[in-house]
Amino acid sequence: MHPESNKPRRRGIYFLPNLFTTAALFSGFYAIVGATQGKFESAAIAIFVAMVLDGLDGRVARWTNTQSDFGAEYDSLADMVSFGLAPALVMYEWSLRTLGKMGWVAAFIYTAAAALRLARFNTQVGVADKRFFQGLPSPSAAAIVTGFVWLGYTYELNIRHMNVLAMVFTVTAGVLMVSNIRYHSFKGFDFRSKVPFVVIVALMMALAVINSDPPLVLFVLFLLYALSGPVITLWQLQHKRMQRKVAAQLSTKNLEKKP
């Protein structure tokens, strides 16, 4: 036996993916600090930056084969800060505080829903269909809430005229997170595969559209994504009802034909 085999194994964490997770956590914390100082545009941008970083840390871990249980848990805790606590506090500081008790209750509903959403996701990692999310993903919910703040702040909308609508968006985003509505995850797309040239052109055009008015375009995009889940679910339910109806009619006709 080699003497080296008796040495205790060094414990540590993978640097690169956890660096992205730490940066996402920092962005969420910065958003909270910015909201308390009235810097709502900076706070909203910080949460969108956290979204980009959150999308990169998992992919970097898979590409470099540095996945770990520690990284998964750390990512979940960072998501809770960046997409659960930070958006609720940003919305509360911008508008919900004018509603008194109803305002902070709405902010808490969103925060609690984000925690439940993340806990449910962690327990279903090995069994859930990776093509779909169960419930609105917390980054998308955060984009709707903070996107609304960014939009209102940019266009200087009257806060007291928007507080009820802000509460509706906050609570609705929370409810969609803990719902059973399925959303496409887009995880089937392989970023390492070849794509037609027109895809790159379309991507450049999309970036140009976003750059033309970031708060409006981003808010509308994520709002449409949030609406896509209920719309697709209703369409699928209607389709299944039609299939059952047609099957019942065919079985009835077959029974009538029998002597």
KEKE-320041 format. One line per field, with one value per residue: residue number from 1; residue in one letter; x, y, z of N, C-alpha, C, CB in turn. Coordinates in pm, whole numbers, plus 50000, padded with zeros to 5 digits. Glycine has a CB too. Layout:
N
nr <- NUM;...
rest <- A;...
n_xx <- X;...
n_yy <- Y;...
n_zz <- Z;...
ca_xx <- X;...
ca_yy <- Y;...
ca_zz <- Z;...
c_xx <- X;...
c_yy <- Y;...
c_zz <- Z;...
cb_xx <- X;...
cb_yy <- Y;...
cb_zz <- Z;...
//
This chain:
259
nr <- 1;2;3;4;5;6;7;8;9;10;11;12;13;14;15;16;17;18;19;20;21;22;23;24;25;26;27;28;29;30;31;32;33;34;35;36;37;38;39;40;41;42;43;44;45;46;47;48;49;50;51;52;53;54;55;56;57;58;59;60;61;62;63;64;65;66;67;68;69;70;71;72;73;74;75;76;77;78;79;80;81;82;83;84;85;86;87;88;89;90;91;92;93;94;95;96;97;98;99;100;101;102;103;104;105;106;107;108;109;110;111;112;113;114;115;116;117;118;119;120;121;122;123;124;125;126;127;128;129;130;131;132;133;134;135;136;137;138;139;140;141;142;143;144;145;146;147;148;149;150;151;152;153;154;155;156;157;158;159;160;161;162;163;164;165;166;167;168;169;170;171;172;173;174;175;176;177;178;179;180;181;182;183;184;185;186;187;188;189;190;191;192;193;194;195;196;197;198;199;200;201;202;203;204;205;206;207;208;209;210;211;212;213;214;215;216;217;218;219;220;221;222;223;224;225;226;227;228;229;230;231;232;233;234;235;236;237;238;239;240;241;242;243;244;245;246;247;248;249;250;251;252;253;254;255;256;257;258;259
rest <- M;H;P;E;S;N;K;P;R;R;R;G;I;Y;F;L;P;N;L;F;T;T;A;A;L;F;S;G;F;Y;A;I;V;G;A;T;Q;G;K;F;E;S;A;A;I;A;I;F;V;A;M;V;L;D;G;L;D;G;R;V;A;R;W;T;N;T;Q;S;D;F;G;A;E;Y;D;S;L;A;D;M;V;S;F;G;L;A;P;A;L;V;M;Y;E;W;S;L;R;T;L;G;K;M;G;W;V;A;A;F;I;Y;T;A;A;A;A;L;R;L;A;R;F;N;T;Q;V;G;V;A;D;K;R;F;F;Q;G;L;P;S;P;S;A;A;A;I;V;T;G;F;V;W;L;G;Y;T;Y;E;L;N;I;R;H;M;N;V;L;A;M;V;F;T;V;T;A;G;V;L;M;V;S;N;I;R;Y;H;S;F;K;G;F;D;F;R;S;K;V;P;F;V;V;I;V;A;L;M;M;A;L;A;V;I;N;S;D;P;P;L;V;L;F;V;L;F;L;L;Y;A;L;S;G;P;V;I;T;L;W;Q;L;Q;H;K;R;M;Q;R;K;V;A;A;Q;L;S;T;K;N;L;E;K;K;P
n_xx <- 50085;50056;50206;50086;49818;49711;49681;49459;49189;49181;48951;48728;48588;48451;48585;48514;48225;48103;48196;48047;47796;47835;47869;47613;47469;47581;47482;47206;47208;47311;47098;46907;47029;47045;46771;46692;46816;46684;46762;46628;46637;46900;46883;46694;46828;47042;46920;46841;47094;47176;47010;47122;47375;47295;47196;47429;47599;47520;47545;47817;47919;47833;47960;48228;48240;48209;48008;47842;47710;47730;47749;47495;47326;47423;47366;47086;47035;47143;46968;46735;46787;46841;46621;46400;46392;46510;46360;46105;46157;46252;46022;45853;45979;45959;45683;45484;45492;45332;45083;45059;44988;44883;45064;45317;45239;45177;45432;45555;45411;45500;45774;45766;45645;45845;46041;45909;45878;46146;46222;46051;46143;46403;46352;46254;46441;46562;46350;46167;46039;46272;46223;46026;45916;45767;45539;45592;45921;46147;46339;46207;45971;46084;46181;45945;45836;46046;46090;45857;45888;46119;46020;45813;45965;46136;45962;45850;45608;45314;45340;45142;44921;44982;45012;44822;44809;45072;45072;44902;45052;45271;45162;45036;45255;45379;45185;45178;45430;45410;45219;45079;45113;45264;45572;45774;46112;46329;46562;46642;46786;47090;47378;47623;47596;47576;47419;47181;47276;47088;46987;47176;47155;46891;46922;47089;46912;46717;46860;46902;46640;46579;46767;46666;46462;46504;46367;46089;46075;46189;46017;45772;45840;45891;45648;45480;45588;45513;45238;45217;45221;44962;44795;44881;44832;44549;44480;44576;44413;44162;44206;44239;43983;43834;43941;43856;43584;43548;43636;43440;43213;43279;43289;43021;42895;43001;42886;42618;42620;42648;42472
n_yy <- 49879;50218;50493;50733;50681;50678;50932;51198;51293;51594;51849;52055;52311;52355;52606;52775;52747;52817;53070;53218;53179;53314;53572;53616;53608;53832;54031;54016;54094;54351;54467;54479;54660;54882;54937;55021;55263;55407;55373;55255;55183;55087;54876;54708;54644;54505;54270;54154;54109;53918;53712;53640;53551;53340;53166;53094;52966;52698;52587;52625;52457;52208;52199;52199;51980;51999;51966;51958;51859;52055;52286;52286;52328;52573;52734;52727;52864;53113;53183;53219;53456;53637;53611;53574;53716;53972;54084;54117;54302;54518;54586;54644;54867;55048;55076;54919;54980;55199;55096;55008;54763;54572;54592;54494;54237;54136;54143;53955;53723;53677;53630;53401;53223;53200;53068;52824;52735;52694;52498;52287;52242;52149;51902;51758;51720;51485;51342;51493;51607;51732;51899;52074;52318;52297;52513;52870;52969;53094;53300;53412;53506;53698;53869;53974;54115;54298;54407;54548;54745;54872;54964;55138;55323;55428;55550;55731;55689;55751;55656;55610;55569;55332;55139;54942;54784;54702;54541;54338;54225;54131;53942;53768;53672;53529;53331;53193;53079;52872;52716;52438;52465;52409;52511;52577;52478;52515;52374;52184;52286;52284;52447;52403;52298;52321;52593;52737;53015;53218;53216;53345;53599;53658;53660;53882;54083;54057;54138;54402;54501;54470;54646;54886;54968;54869;54826;54814;54621;54388;54348;54299;54068;53872;53879;53777;53521;53430;53425;53232;52978;52929;52962;52761;52540;52551;52514;52254;52110;52155;52029;51764;51716;51728;51507;51298;51328;51273;51008;50893;50930;50770;50518;50492;50485;50248;50065;50094;49988;49719;49407
n_zz <- 50000;49916;50084;50038;50013;50264;50339;50427;50213;50031;50096;49918;49703;49375;49175;48946;48860;49104;49135;48949;49068;49311;49214;49111;49350;49474;49302;49354;49626;49598;49464;49666;49846;49675;49637;49891;49896;49711;49449;49209;48938;48906;49085;48963;48724;48832;48923;48682;48577;48760;48679;48430;48513;48676;48487;48366;48552;48601;48345;48295;48491;48394;48142;48215;48369;48650;48837;49153;49475;49665;49504;49387;49610;49701;49482;49492;49733;49668;49461;49610;49743;49530;49353;49508;49765;49700;49467;49589;49795;49646;49496;49711;49833;49624;49560;49703;49972;50012;50045;50300;50544;50364;50158;50254;50313;50060;49947;50112;50047;49787;49840;50008;49831;49638;49789;49842;49581;49498;49683;49611;49351;49403;49518;49309;49117;49012;48903;48756;48438;48225;48017;48086;48327;48647;48744;48743;48671;48920;48843;48619;48735;48902;48706;48600;48820;48899;48650;48609;48803;48704;48459;48543;48690;48495;48313;48479;48622;48818;49147;49341;49186;49075;49266;49341;49110;49108;49334;49246;49034;49184;49368;49187;49040;49244;49299;49054;49059;49248;49139;48948;48682;48370;48225;47942;47947;47780;47788;47615;47411;47245;47301;47194;46947;46584;46413;46180;45970;45972;46226;46387;46279;46350;46627;46661;46577;46773;47001;46928;46934;47206;47311;47225;47398;47688;47952;47882;47672;47789;48006;47874;47728;47931;48058;47861;47850;48104;48069;47877;47989;48132;47903;47721;47881;47911;47643;47600;47779;47663;47420;47503;47604;47369;47236;47405;47373;47101;47102;47265;47106;46884;47006;47079;46829;46732;46905;46833;46580;46620;46608
ca_xx <- 50000;50133;50183;50001;49676;49664;49660;49319;49160;49156;48814;48723;48475;48491;48596;48453;48079;48066;48227;47928;47689;47865;47841;47467;47429;47620;47388;47082;47231;47324;46964;46843;47090;47004;46631;46683;46870;46604;46822;46545;46683;47018;46839;46630;46932;47121;46847;46853;47230;47176;46946;47220;47477;47233;47187;47562;47673;47489;47602;47962;47947;47816;48062;48359;48224;48237;47885;47858;47595;47751;47714;47350;47267;47465;47289;46949;47033;47164;46843;46638;46818;46834;46491;46292;46392;46542;46248;45998;46198;46257;45884;45800;46036;45916;45539;45395;45492;45223;44960;45060;44997;44859;45185;45421;45185;45195;45574;45586;45353;45593;45898;45736;45620;45975;46106;45840;45909;46282;46224;45988;46233;46516;46307;46210;46549;46590;46231;46086;46068;46360;46174;45927;45918;45638;45529;45675;46055;46168;46399;46106;45884;46162;46188;45817;45822;46143;46069;45749;45949;46208;45935;45748;46065;46188;45859;45807;45467;45273;45345;45014;44826;45027;45040;44733;44854;45197;45037;44845;45164;45355;45092;45015;45383;45399;45091;45222;45548;45374;45113;45118;45117;45394;45637;45888;46241;46426;46688;46677;46869;47233;47454;47746;47564;47574;47288;47181;47323;46975;46968;47264;47094;46774;46972;47134;46793;46653;46939;46876;46507;46590;46846;46587;46389;46520;46263;45962;46087;46212;45895;45674;45884;45871;45505;45427;45629;45428;45104;45221;45190;44817;44734;44911;44761;44408;44469;44594;44293;44057;44240;44210;43837;43788;43979;43765;43451;43551;43645;43310;43122;43314;43246;42875;42861;43036;42785;42493;42632;42643;42334
ca_yy <- 50000;50341;50580;50847;50644;50700;51074;51239;51363;51738;51892;52187;52336;52395;52752;52850;52762;52887;53212;53274;53180;53423;53697;53630;53644;53972;54115;54022;54175;54489;54515;54513;54784;54989;54970;55098;55396;55470;55352;55145;55139;55004;54753;54622;54595;54407;54142;54095;54058;53793;53611;53595;53475;53215;53077;53053;52883;52557;52543;52617;52336;52091;52200;52170;51860;52037;51966;51906;51883;52187;52388;52288;52390;52712;52800;52743;52971;53239;53212;53268;53597;53718;53604;53565;53828;54100;54145;54157;54425;54626;54626;54704;55001;55138;55101;54848;55037;55297;55023;54969;54620;54494;54595;54400;54101;54096;54115;53829;53614;53650;53572;53265;53142;53171;52966;52698;52696;52642;52372;52185;52212;52069;51765;51693;51728;51357;51275;51581;51618;51847;51988;52166;52357;52296;52646;52974;52973;53213;53412;53477;53583;53815;53960;54044;54209;54407;54471;54645;54857;54941;55032;55251;55423;55490;55636;55821;55668;55788;55536;55587;55520;55201;55048;54826;54701;54642;54432;54230;54159;54063;53824;53676;53606;53431;53220;53115;53001;52751;52645;52317;52498;52375;52609;52523;52511;52543;52307;52092;52355;52256;52565;52363;52246;52418;52651;52810;53153;53307;53221;53451;53726;53680;53694;54022;54167;54054;54224;54541;54536;54485;54766;55005;55008;54750;54795;54779;54497;54276;54325;54237;53932;53782;53873;53682;53386;53393;53396;53116;52858;52908;52950;52627;52443;52552;52454;52110;52056;52157;51926;51633;51702;51697;51369;51209;51340;51198;50866;50850;50923;50652;50398;50487;50440;50105;49989;50098;49903;49579;49354
ca_zz <- 50000;49908;50200;50001;50023;50401;50362;50409;50088;50047;50071;49857;49614;49240;49176;48837;48867;49227;49114;48885;49168;49404;49144;49108;49487;49494;49227;49431;49746;49553;49433;49794;49894;49586;49660;50016;49870;49608;49317;49160;48807;48929;49152;48862;48634;48906;48926;48548;48569;48837;48595;48331;48585;48722;48373;48325;48647;48579;48216;48313;48569;48307;48037;48274;48452;48788;48916;49290;49563;49726;49406;49369;49728;49701;49377;49539;49832;49595;49391;49707;49768;49407;49284;49606;49859;49637;49393;49681;49864;49546;49472;49833;49851;49517;49551;49794;50106;50021;50078;50440;50575;50242;50077;50298;50301;49920;49929;50181;49968;49677;49895;50053;49712;49578;49872;49816;49443;49495;49759;49528;49239;49452;49548;49186;49018;48948;48849;48673;48296;48210;47912;48140;48467;48715;48801;48681;48731;49004;48770;48534;48825;48943;48591;48589;48932;48889;48522;48630;48876;48610;48362;48609;48729;48374;48255;48586;48650;48954;49229;49410;49087;49029;49378;49338;48999;49152;49426;49165;48966;49283;49419;49075;49012;49350;49280;48937;49095;49324;49068;48875;48540;48312;48139;47868;48010;47674;47819;47507;47311;47261;47262;47126;46813;46476;46384;46053;45976;45999;46372;46437;46237;46436;46760;46654;46570;46905;47089;46889;46983;47352;47338;47192;47519;47772;48052;47819;47596;47880;48083;47785;47695;48043;48083;47762;47893;48217;48017;47789;48066;48140;47769;47669;47967;47873;47510;47614;47842;47563;47322;47564;47610;47234;47207;47479;47313;46975;47136;47314;46991;46805;47078;47071;46693;46720;46978;46757;46461;46657;46602
c_xx <- 50088;50105;50092;49853;49621;49638;49513;49300;49129;49012;48817;48601;48530;48481;48506;48300;48034;48101;48107;47812;47710;47837;47691;47414;47463;47523;47256;47096;47243;47187;46890;46896;47047;46860;46615;46734;46794;46661;46753;46587;46805;46981;46777;46734;47015;47052;46850;46994;47241;47112;47045;47325;47422;47220;47323;47627;47647;47550;47754;47999;47934;47925;48199;48356;48261;48108;47913;47731;47608;47709;47565;47282;47301;47387;47145;46938;47054;47038;46738;46661;46790;46696;46373;46284;46411;46426;46135;46033;46207;46115;45823;45850;45985;45768;45456;45389;45381;45089;44955;45075;44976;44984;45289;45371;45202;45341;45613;45530;45447;45719;45875;45713;45751;46048;46042;45872;46048;46292;46162;46077;46348;46476;46268;46318;46568;46473;46150;46132;46149;46314;46080;45959;45777;45625;45622;45813;46076;46241;46299;46009;45955;46170;46059;45804;45917;46134;45960;45802;46036;46128;45870;45845;46116;46089;45795;45656;45436;45261;45210;44905;44859;45036;44950;44774;44985;45171;44982;44957;45247;45289;45071;45142;45412;45310;45134;45345;45512;45261;45169;45123;45257;45442;45755;46018;46347;46562;46730;46767;47016;47313;47582;47722;47566;47432;47295;47224;47211;46949;47053;47208;46974;46815;47020;47016;46722;46727;46917;46741;46511;46663;46767;46510;46393;46409;46131;45970;46103;46087;45790;45712;45855;45723;45438;45466;45543;45288;45103;45184;45040;44750;44758;44839;44613;44387;44482;44472;44177;44080;44208;44060;43782;43822;43888;43626;43444;43556;43512;43210;43150;43271;43094;42829;42890;42934;42652;42499;42621;42498;42281
c_yy <- 50125;50427;50696;50814;50665;50846;51110;51317;51509;51770;52033;52198;52379;52547;52819;52859;52838;53035;53282;53283;53293;53558;53722;53669;53789;54066;54128;54107;54323;54550;54556;54645;54902;55033;55053;55240;55469;55456;55233;55094;55047;54872;54657;54563;54487;54271;54076;54042;53926;53680;53553;53507;53341;53116;53023;52954;52734;52505;52532;52490;52211;52085;52162;52047;51888;52050;51907;51936;52019;52297;52400;52358;52539;52793;52825;52856;53107;53280;53269;53416;53681;53723;53588;53689;53963;54159;54194;54288;54543;54678;54695;54847;55099;55174;55041;54908;55141;55231;54977;54819;54534;54486;54495;54256;54050;54062;53982;53710;53577;53580;53427;53172;53106;53062;52829;52645;52633;52509;52259;52145;52122;51925;51689;51688;51596;51292;51361;51579;51746;51943;52095;52198;52341;52426;52742;52975;53103;53326;53485;53559;53709;53917;54038;54151;54327;54479;54577;54768;54940;55022;55155;55361;55498;55589;55729;55812;55703;55662;55506;55541;55377;55099;54924;54730;54631;54525;54313;54154;54077;53934;53721;53601;53499;53308;53132;53031;52870;52673;52519;52340;52472;52484;52542;52570;52552;52478;52208;52155;52331;52374;52530;52312;52359;52466;52721;52955;53249;53317;53331;53588;53759;53719;53839;54118;54171;54142;54371;54588;54559;54615;54893;55057;54890;54727;54751;54643;54377;54244;54254;54093;53835;53774;53775;53539;53339;53357;53270;52988;52833;52889;52810;52520;52436;52487;52303;52044;52049;52049;51787;51610;51665;51553;51270;51211;51261;51049;50812;50837;50801;50524;50381;50436;50292;50015;49983;50007;49754;49530;49325
c_zz <- 50000;50030;50169;50019;50162;50430;50342;50280;50117;50011;50011;49769;49478;49229;49073;48848;48992;49222;49049;48985;49268;49341;49135;49245;49517;49423;49300;49555;49710;49521;49560;49848;49808;49609;49787;49999;49759;49468;49249;49023;48822;48994;49052;48768;48703;48910;48788;48523;48644;48757;48493;48398;48634;48608;48330;48421;48626;48450;48225;48389;48482;48201;48090;48363;48597;48869;49054;49369;49630;49631;49386;49487;49734;49599;49422;49641;49767;49520;49486;49736;49644;49344;49380;49693;49790;49557;49484;49751;49768;49517;49593;49851;49746;49527;49664;49933;50122;50055;50223;50458;50451;50155;50123;50299;50158;49892;49996;50104;49854;49729;49938;49934;49642;49656;49848;49677;49434;49570;49678;49411;49284;49479;49422;49079;48943;48879;48753;48529;48273;48101;47965;48286;48524;48792;48732;48748;48809;48931;48682;48618;48871;48830;48574;48696;48918;48754;48530;48703;48782;48509;48424;48646;48606;48315;48358;48609;48795;49040;49292;49314;49043;49140;49377;49226;49036;49247;49348;49094;49065;49330;49308;49040;49117;49332;49163;48969;49164;49257;49003;48723;48487;48217;48067;47932;47908;47702;47711;47403;47343;47208;47188;46985;46710;46450;46249;46073;46014;46149;46434;46401;46324;46577;46766;46651;46705;47005;47056;46940;47135;47386;47311;47313;47617;47873;47991;47751;47689;47962;47998;47754;47810;48083;47986;47800;48010;48172;47932;47862;48078;48005;47713;47749;47931;47737;47518;47678;47743;47458;47375;47573;47473;47197;47277;47419;47183;47002;47186;47201;46905;46873;47074;46934;46674;46790;46901;46635;46496;46657;46742
cb_xx <- 49904;50100;50315;50027;49658;49765;49750;49272;49041;49253;48729;48850;48378;48403;48738;48490;48013;48132;48353;47887;47682;48011;47904;47401;47497;47763;47365;47039;47358;47416;46884;46864;47245;47021;46546;46760;47016;46588;46977;46401;46718;47119;46739;46526;47023;47147;46701;46817;47331;47101;46825;47288;47530;47096;47123;47651;47637;47340;47563;48014;47851;47678;48068;48408;48311;48315;47772;47982;47584;47898;47779;47296;47316;47616;47290;46899;47141;47282;46788;46646;46965;46932;46492;46310;46500;46661;46193;45972;46333;46325;45800;45837;46188;45944;45488;45437;45627;45210;44946;44934;44894;44743;45244;45472;45036;45148;45659;45530;45213;45632;45948;45613;45527;46060;46097;45689;45901;46379;46150;45853;46288;46572;46190;46089;46679;46641;46143;46091;45937;46499;46103;45786;45969;45624;45558;45607;46163;46245;46514;46029;45843;46302;46219;45700;45847;46284;46034;45632;46033;46299;45827;45678;46183;46224;45752;45845;45428;45138;45451;44970;44823;45160;45023;44586;44872;45285;44933;44745;45253;45383;44955;44963;45497;45373;44949;45252;45639;45333;45049;45021;45075;45386;45686;45882;46291;46442;46676;46553;46839;47272;47487;47817;47426;47635;47243;47041;47383;46850;47003;47407;47052;46686;47086;47224;46697;46647;47088;46882;46404;46664;46972;46490;46240;46647;46239;45921;46206;46328;45839;45660;46034;45954;45442;45479;45779;45422;45053;45359;45250;44754;44792;45062;44777;44354;44575;44719;44254;44048;44389;44274;43771;43851;44123;43759;43416;43672;43753;43258;43133;43464;43294;42816;42937;43174;42762;42462;42765;42706;42328
cb_yy <- 50001;50418;50632;50889;50499;50645;51157;51323;51296;51821;51888;52214;52444;52326;52793;52786;52626;52823;53228;53188;53046;53415;53695;53498;53551;53995;54059;53884;54128;54497;54407;54400;54772;54946;54843;55028;55387;55614;55326;55187;55260;55079;54786;54701;54710;54456;54164;54199;54161;53812;53670;53716;53556;53243;53148;53174;52922;52536;52642;52742;52326;52094;52338;52290;51746;52170;51887;51968;51771;52205;52358;52145;52320;52723;52716;52612;52947;53225;53085;53186;53613;53667;53488;53443;53808;54083;54046;54047;54405;54577;54504;54620;54995;55075;55049;54706;55100;55372;54904;55016;54582;54555;54732;54438;54098;54208;54230;53831;53653;53782;53655;53264;53216;53298;53003;52715;52819;52743;52388;52235;52342;52131;51768;51764;51767;51265;51232;51723;51618;51801;51908;52106;52503;52171;52642;53114;52957;53174;53362;53371;53497;53774;53882;53944;54137;54354;54369;54582;54805;54841;54937;55204;55357;55385;55551;55966;55522;55865;55551;55716;55612;55215;55122;54871;54785;54748;54480;54286;54263;54154;53865;53752;53708;53494;53273;53209;53083;52788;52736;52204;52646;52240;52734;52566;52392;52694;52235;52042;52508;52126;52647;52256;52177;52359;52750;52805;53195;53257;53085;53434;53720;53553;53601;54044;54116;53909;54189;54556;54425;54364;54765;54974;55050;54760;54915;54886;54504;54308;54458;54318;53932;53827;54011;53716;53386;53507;53514;53101;52868;53024;53057;52602;52480;52696;52512;52081;52140;52294;51935;51623;51833;51794;51345;51250;51487;51241;50844;50949;51051;50649;50403;50625;50522;50080;50051;50240;49929;49558;49226
cb_zz <- 50124;49780;50252;49857;49983;50499;50267;50529;50015;49959;50201;49776;49672;49132;49152;48707;48865;49346;49025;48762;49241;49450;49003;49061;49588;49444;49086;49469;49820;49430;49357;49898;49895;49443;49670;50127;49833;49639;49329;49154;48717;49017;49264;48782;48588;49049;48972;48440;48625;48970;48522;48261;48703;48784;48258;48311;48790;48577;48103;48387;48689;48240;47971;48353;48396;48791;48844;49360;49670;49766;49276;49354;49855;49674;49248;49599;49939;49498;49324;49837;49811;49307;49188;49693;49961;49547;49294;49785;49933;49415;49433;49956;49847;49382;49422;49804;50137;49889;49987;50509;50681;50162;50078;50436;50343;49825;49986;50324;49913;49605;50014;50145;49614;49572;50021;49833;49348;49554;49893;49476;49179;49579;49645;49131;49085;49047;48962;48727;48211;48180;47805;48129;48485;48810;48950;48693;48623;49128;48685;48452;48948;48986;48464;48600;49066;48910;48416;48709;48995;48538;48308;48732;48803;48271;48190;48552;48621;48951;49337;49480;48966;48962;49509;49318;48871;49223;49530;49061;48897;49401;49479;48953;49007;49484;49258;48819;49186;49466;48962;48906;48517;48237;48221;47718;48090;47656;47952;47442;47308;47187;47383;47206;46814;46349;46495;45988;45843;45928;46436;46380;46087;46441;46801;46531;46461;46957;47077;46737;46948;47414;47255;47079;47486;47845;48138;47718;47498;47973;48136;47655;47662;48162;48069;47621;47934;48318;47936;47727;48204;48209;47673;47671;48115;47872;47415;47698;47962;47496;47283;47704;47660;47133;47248;47627;47287;46889;47242;47418;46907;46780;47223;47098;46588;46779;47117;46714;46392;46795;46514
//
